[in-house]
Amino acid sequence: MRTLPFFLVCVAVAAAVFVLARLVGNDYVFFAGYVVLQYIVLATAWNILGGYTGYVNFGSAAFFALGAYASVFLHKYYPLPIPVLIVVGAIISGIVGLGMGYLTLRLRGAFFAIATLALAVVLQTLVTNWSYVGGARGAYVIRPNEIEPIGPYIHYLFLLMLALAVIALTVARGIERSRLGLGFAAIRDDELAAEASGVPTLHLKLVATTISGALMGMAGAPFPYYIGYLQPTSAFALDYAVNSIAMPMIGGTTSWIGPLIGAILLGTLQQVATVTISSSVNLLIVGLLIVDCVIIAPNGILGLLQGRRTAREIVTDPAVFALLFVVNVIPIYFLHQEALAARPLEIIFWAVLVFLALARGRIIGLPWLAALPVIGAAISIVPGPSWLCLLSALALAICLGCGLVLRPPVTRSGTP
């Protein structure tokens, strides 16, 4: 599919999403949906530099905050429509991305990542001490309650973020299918070989940092109007840096669809966790899912679906199986202490346990091992007396013990 048809398909899907959200009749759908769409833009923007080009950027929050504070700066004395502010935020963040790239892209690996993190710290310190944009005390942004002919203002912001998500996905897919994308992939695979082959590596990296920074600035520009009160701790929040990296990693970094999958999955989970438990659980879920992703699916969900790594390779070592098993039991214990509304979040980690038990069971010749976490999940998720939790824990302990102690059967030739 060419870029224009893809863009039209994205517009049609976005229009359908907006109509369905209006039909629900609950404004919280727009508040939560705005955050998810915002993460789609951020994850896609990060992936252009971190996934396509292979340069990990820890400064996502800095570019996001640049777009947000550009809106605050102009709103204070020169009120402009939000679409214009989005363009201004993209230009400013793109220029800063270009400058950062020119200064730091001669660094590689961990040195570049640390440099981007330092940029975020410097910008946060500057904003905190700049009274014109509110400084440490923050700044209020007064917005109207409604806007004609759309209705409530949150509907308008949701529609704008839908448009930005369409633009970001179209740009990412267009890059992936172009000569520019091939140049990015050459840098990611082997930069020295690409440079020796005549690829203009520095030029391409500058393009990547500029596009990535501009898209992040676009995502941040409407943020003050969404939150109503902007302060450095909210604009430079750790959530944006962590999620913009975690979402492409979990979804897959080699394609435009990977960040989309990761952002929808993680963004939705975090909104559910915020409503059912508390916002403090968000980073716990993200961190544990990153651990699962790095070990089980290093190429993301997309790579796992494409069969780049089989389940048998993951749990060949019983110690790896035991470690992953315990890591995914921990959140189940904590989530079970919460209200019944947290039960759907448990299912994610129970599914990982079933996957691990099935993979290990096939190796040791006991495929029925997967039935133990299934039984444990059925007992645990349904409300009941406390002794049912003991039965569930016993089933998990038996599964863990069998997977850790038992070894693959040995053939007559002496091989497993």
C-alpha positions, -999 to +999 in steps of 0.1 A: +000+000+000+013+034-010+016+063+015-015+082+002-039+052+005-024+043+039-031+079+050-067+077+038-072+044+056-058+059+088-081+089+084-111+066+080-101+046+111-096+078+131-131+090+120-146+057+131-129+059+165-141+094+171-177+085+162-176+054+184-162+075+213-191+100+208-216+071+209-203+059+242-215+091+258-189+092+286-163+119+286-138+098+304-133+078+272-120+110+256-097+118+286-083+083+286-082+080+249-063+113+246-035+098+268-033+066+247-032+086+215-005+109+230+016+078+237+011+065+201+027+097+188+055+096+214+063+059+208+063+064+171+085+094+173+110+077+196+110+047+173+122+067+143+155+074+161+157+045+186+142+018+165+149+026+128+183+042+134+194+023+166+202+054+188+185+051+222+171+084+233+164+090+270+153+126+265+118+121+251+103+141+280+125+171+271+111+173+235+076+167+248+080+195+274+094+218+248+062+216+228+042+221+259+061+251+272+061+267+237+023+267+239+025+282+274+049+309+262+026+319+233-006+315+253+005+341+279+006+370+255-001+358+220-031+334+222-032+313+190-053+284+179-040+250+190-032+238+155-009+267+151+007+260+184+013+224+173+032+236+143+052+260+165+060+232+190+071+209+161+094+236+147+110+244+181+114+208+191+127+199+156+153+226+158+164+215+192+166+179+180+188+190+151+211+209+175+212+180+199+220+156+171+248+178+157+263+180+192+258+144+204+255+121+174+293+117+172+288+098+205+276+062+203+259+037+224+255+045+261+274+078+257+247+091+234+219+079+257+235+097+287+239+129+266+201+129+258+193+123+294+216+153+303+197+174+278+164+167+296+179+176+330+193+209+316+160+219+300+141+210+331+164+232+352+161+261+328+123+259+328+121+256+366+140+289+369+123+307+341+095+328+357+081+339+323+066+304+318+056+299+355+089+285+368+087+260+396+052+272+407+037+263+373+013+281+350-024+279+345-039+277+310-075+288+308-095+270+281-131+273+271-156+246+282-169+241+247-159+247+211-184+249+182-194+228+164-176+199+181-189+204+216-169+198+248-133+210+246-119+175+255-136+162+223-117+188+204-084+179+220-091+142+214-098+149+177-065+169+174-045+141+190-062+116+166-050+138+137-015+139+152-015+101+156-025+097+119+003+121+109+029+103+130+020+068+118+020+080+081+054+096+085+068+065+102+055+041+076+066+064+047+101+064+062+101+027+066+093+021+030+117+047+015+154+051+008+156+071+040+144+041+059+170+019+042+197+043+053+184+043+089+184+005+088+220+004+075+231+026+104+212+005+129+228-028+116+264-016+113+272+021+112+309+016+103+300-006+073+273+018+062+297+047+063+323+027+044+297+019+018+290+056+011+259+061+033+259+097+046+254+085+082+257+119+100+232+135+076+207+107+081+211+108+119+204+145+119+173+139+099+162+112+123+167+134+154+149+163+138+119+143+127+117+125+161+120+157+181+094+175+159+068+147+164+074+147+202+070+185+202+037+181+183+025+157+210+034+181+238+018+213+223-018+205+233-008+191+267-013+224+287-048+227+274-055+191+284-041+193+319-051+230+326-021+235+349+014+229+337+045+226+360+080+211+353+073+179+372+043+171+350+059+181+317+092+164+324+075+134+341+094+101+341+063+084+326+070+100+292+106+089+290+099+054+302+067+048+282+082+062+249+109+036+252+089+007+266+060+008+241+082+004+210+102-023+227+071-043+237+054-038+204+085-042+181+110-016+169+115-026+133+081-015+120+057+013+123+030-010+137+052-021+167+049+012+186+012+013+178+006-021+193+028-013+224+011+021+229-024+008+227-016-022+249+004-004+276-016+029+274-049+011+279-035-010+308-022+020+325-055+038+322-073+008+336-048+006+365-052+043+372-090+039+375-091+006+393-061+009+416-039+040+415-015+057+391+015+045+412+010+010+397+016+022+362+054+020+362+053-013+381+033-029+353+055-012+326+087-024+343+076-060+347+063-061+311+097-048+299+114-077+318+091-102+301+095-086+267+133-084+269+136-121+277+106-137+260+102-114+230+134-093+224+120-083+190+087-073+206+052-088+201+056-083+164+088-103+163+072-131+184+042-133+161+066-135+131+084-164+147+118-149+150+123-166+183+105-198+195+092-205+230+115-235+233+146-213+231+133-191+260+130-217+288+157-242+278+176-231+309+155-240+340+170-210+359+156-187+333+122-204+335+122-201+373+133-164+373+106-154+348+080-175+366+087-157+400+088-123+384+053-127+370+039-142+403+049-110+422+025-086+405-003-112+408+002-112+446+001-074+449-028-070+425-048-097+443-047-075+475-065-048+456-102-045+448-120-068+424-116-042+396-079-052+395-087-088+385-085-081+347-049-069+352-041-102+368-051-121+337-021-106+318+004-121+342-015-153+345-013-156+307+025-152+308+027-180+334+006-203+312+029-195+283+060-203+303+046-235+318+035-247+283+069-240+268+088-256+297+064-285+298+070-293+261+107-294+268+106-318+297+079-340+282+051-328+305+028-306+284+001-309+311+022-286+332+004-256+317-028-269+333-015-259+368-014-221+363-047-224+344-062-240+375-045-214+397-059-186+377-094-200+378-092-204+415-076-170+422-096-147+399-130-159+411-139-143+445-140-169+473-127-180+507-090-174+516-081-211+514-087-210+476-057-187+473-036-213+492-046-239+466-037-215+438-003-209+454+002-247+457-005-252+420+020-225+411+046-240+435+042-275+419+045-260+385+076-241+394+092-271+412+085-295+382+099-270+357+130-263+378+138-299+389+128-321+360+150-323+329+143-332+293+141-369+286+173-385+272+173-406+240+193-437+234+220-417+217+224-397+249+210-364+236+180-345+252 
